[in-house]
Amino acid sequence: MDTFKSYSSGVTAPASHAAEVTPGAEALSVATRALFVGGRGDLELTMLGGETVKLVSVEPGYHPLRVTHVLGATTATDIVALW
């Protein structure tokens, strides 16, 4: 039973969906609310606003990033998209 079903889901609300991410040429099917990184490394991303950015030595954990694409130069591992 979802007692929060009648509430709207804002960007700061907990994620309702998740998918494993394979960095590469294909964009994500939806923009993320956050990324979970399991193994430390670099993230090369396309942000929701269209900028491409490289985040160096990202620690494992939850990162509130609105992302549309995790690019192939990414070295971080065990990435999960949350939305």
Residue pairs with C-beta under 8 A, 6 or more apart in sequence:
7 13
9 16
11 33
11 66
13 33
15 33
15 34
15 82
15 83
16 83
17 30
17 82
17 83
18 36
18 80
18 81
18 82
18 83
19 28
19 29
19 80
19 81
20 79
20 80
20 81
21 28
21 35
21 70
21 79
21 80
21 81
23 44
23 70
23 71
23 72
23 73
23 74
23 79
24 70
24 71
24 72
25 72
27 46
27 68
27 69
28 67
28 68
28 69
28 70
28 81
30 81
30 83
31 48
31 66
31 67
31 68
31 83
32 65
32 66
32 67
32 68
32 81
32 82
32 83
33 64
33 66
33 82
33 83
34 62
34 63
34 64
34 65
34 82
35 43
35 62
35 63
35 65
35 67
35 70
35 79
35 80
35 81
35 82
36 61
36 62
36 63
36 78
36 79
36 80
36 82
37 43
37 58
37 59
37 60
37 61
37 63
37 76
37 77
37 78
37 79
38 60
38 77
38 78
38 79
38 80
39 60
39 76
39 77
39 78
40 57
40 58
40 59
40 60
40 76
41 57
41 58
41 74
41 75
41 76
41 77
42 54
42 55
42 56
42 57
42 58
42 73
42 74
42 75
42 76
43 54
43 55
43 58
43 63
43 70
43 74
43 76
43 79
44 52
44 53
44 54
44 55
44 70
44 71
44 72
44 73
44 74
45 52
45 53
45 54
45 55
45 65
45 67
45 69
45 70
45 71
45 74
46 52
46 67
46 68
46 69
46 71
47 53
47 65
47 66
47 67
47 68
48 66
48 67
48 68
49 66
52 71
54 73
58 76
62 82
67 81
70 79
70 81
